[in-house]
Amino acid sequence: MKSQIRILGIDDAAFNKFKDKEVIVIGTVFRGGDFMDGVMTTKVKVDGDDATNKVIEMINKSKFKTQFRAIITDGIAVAGFNIFDVPLLYEKTRIPVIVVMRNYPDLKKIRGALTKLNMKNKIALLEKAGDIHKYKEIYFQVYGMEKEDAIEILNISCTHSYIPEPIRIAHLIGAGLVFGESKGRA
């Protein structure tokens, strides 16, 4: 695999779950883990059901789409519990998806929270995303490519921390948009 493959990193900006109705979702276009070629954004509803379709639309309208070899998301959800339908994201873009998590998720606790919030229908989205694997200090799920290819992409893109650079920079941009400057932790 070439070290300069195009990767799209997806993360949401910070938000106030009690006041905000929508959240900005940032996409960073990277060549490997070294060079950012572009930025794109969309907005999704807090705890909504539109993240998958909004990100699909953002990607499919992008001039970079034909160059993307992978989509890396910072977790399976944005804007609280606006959970990605990972297989649908792959199906509608034809781009493999890697979901990155800093910690192993407490799925029992997440299922309980979704049930308590009358969002039980979203539990199936968690299960459809695939098995959870460990890579160095992080965990990941992969859809649309082999686990070994995902590990190779993580090797290429984790250049400045154990978090892939495309989502690390998307996080910093999101913090800068909301707070006026990033806090330096991504």
Residue pairs with C-beta under 8 A, 6 or more apart in sequence:
1 149
1 152
1 153
1 156
2 32
3 32
3 156
4 31
4 32
4 34
4 35
5 31
5 32
5 69
5 70
5 153
5 156
6 29
6 30
6 31
6 37
6 64
6 67
6 68
6 69
7 29
7 30
7 31
7 32
7 33
7 68
7 69
7 70
7 71
7 72
7 153
7 156
7 157
7 164
7 166
8 27
8 28
8 29
8 30
8 59
8 64
8 68
8 70
8 71
8 72
8 95
8 166
9 27
9 28
9 30
9 72
9 73
9 74
9 164
9 165
9 166
9 167
9 168
9 169
9 170
10 25
10 26
10 27
10 55
10 71
10 72
10 73
10 74
10 78
10 167
10 170
11 25
11 26
11 73
11 74
11 78
11 167
11 170
11 171
11 174
12 23
12 24
12 25
12 26
12 44
12 74
12 78
12 79
12 174
13 23
13 24
13 25
13 26
13 173
13 174
13 175
13 177
13 178
14 174
14 175
14 178
14 179
15 23
15 46
15 79
15 80
15 178
17 46
17 47
17 80
20 46
21 45
21 46
22 43
22 44
22 45
22 46
22 79
23 43
23 44
23 45
23 46
23 78
23 79
23 82
24 41
24 42
24 43
24 174
24 177
24 178
25 41
25 42
25 43
25 44
25 51
25 54
25 55
25 58
25 78
25 79
26 39
26 40
26 41
26 170
26 173
26 174
26 177
27 39
27 40
27 41
27 42
27 55
27 58
27 59
27 62
27 170
28 36
28 38
28 39
28 166
28 167
28 169
28 170
28 173
29 36
29 37
29 38
29 39
29 40
29 62
29 64
29 68
29 166
30 36
30 37
30 157
30 165
30 166
30 169
31 37
32 156
32 157
32 159
33 156
33 157
33 158
33 159
33 160
33 164
33 165
33 166
34 159
34 165
36 166
36 169
37 64
38 64
39 173
40 58
40 62
41 58
42 54
42 55
42 57
42 58
43 54
44 50
44 51
44 54
44 78
44 79
44 82
45 79
45 82
46 79
46 80
46 82
47 79
47 80
47 81
47 82
47 117
47 119
48 79
48 82
49 82
50 82
51 77
51 78
51 79
51 82
51 83
51 84
52 84
52 85
52 88
52 89
55 84
55 89
56 88
56 89
56 92
56 93
59 65
59 68
59 71
59 93
59 95
60 92
60 93
65 93
65 95
68 93
68 95
69 95
69 96
69 153
70 95
70 96
70 97
70 98
70 145
70 150
70 153
71 89
71 93
71 95
71 96
71 97
71 98
72 97
72 98
72 99
72 100
72 153
72 157
72 164
72 166
72 167
73 84
73 97
73 98
73 99
73 100
73 167
74 100
74 163
74 167
74 170
74 171
75 99
75 100
75 101
76 83
76 84
76 86
76 99
76 101
76 125
76 126
76 129
76 141
77 83
77 84
78 84
81 113
81 114
81 117
81 119
81 122
83 122
83 125
83 126
84 97
84 99
84 125
84 129
85 125
85 128
86 97
86 99
86 125
86 128
86 129
86 130
86 141
86 143
87 128
87 129
87 143
89 97
89 143
90 96
90 97
90 143
90 144
94 144
95 144
96 142
96 143
96 144
96 145
96 149
96 150
97 142
97 143
97 144
98 140
98 141
98 142
98 150
98 153
98 154
98 164
99 129
99 140
99 141
99 142
99 143
100 138
100 139
100 140
100 154
100 163
100 164
100 167
101 132
101 138
101 139
101 140
101 141
102 137
102 138
102 139
102 163
103 139
104 132
104 134
104 139
105 132
105 139
107 126
110 126
111 123
111 126
114 120
114 122
114 123
115 123
129 141
129 143
130 141
130 142
130 143
131 141
132 139
132 140
132 141
133 139
133 140
133 141
133 142
133 147
133 150
135 151
135 154
136 154
136 158
136 162
137 162
138 154
138 162
138 163
140 150
140 154
142 149
142 150
153 164
154 164
157 164
157 165
157 166
158 164
158 165
159 165
160 168
161 168
161 186
163 186
167 186
168 186
169 186
171 182
171 186
172 182
172 184
172 186
173 182
175 181
175 182
175 183
175 186
176 182
